[in-house]
Amino acid sequence: MKNYVVFLFQLIVWSGYTVVEWLSMHDKFLFKVLMFFIFSYLAIYIGKVILKSNKQTWIVTGVSLACYAIIQVLLQTILPIT
């Protein structure tokens, strides 16, 4: 059950990343990469606090990031932004 809670919290973090990236669409690529690392750190920190296991944290973070990426690709395929 803790894995599911962490997964949901991390999806909220990735959704927040999407909003912040959308708001900063005119920023340089370097700043977007730094912002991604900050949000990744936040997602990993949430996982470590709740799960208290490095291995489970990395697995859940990888799965949540993969799900986020799949959702983003599907949304851009279905609803392309011009």
NORKALIN-V801294 format. One record per helix or strand of 3 or more residues. SS is the DSSP state (2 for helix, 1 for strand). FROM is the first residue (numbers start at 1). TO is the last residue. Records with the same first field share a line. If there is no record, write none. Layout:
SS = FROM-TO, FROM-TO
This chain:
2 = 2-23, 29-51, 54-78
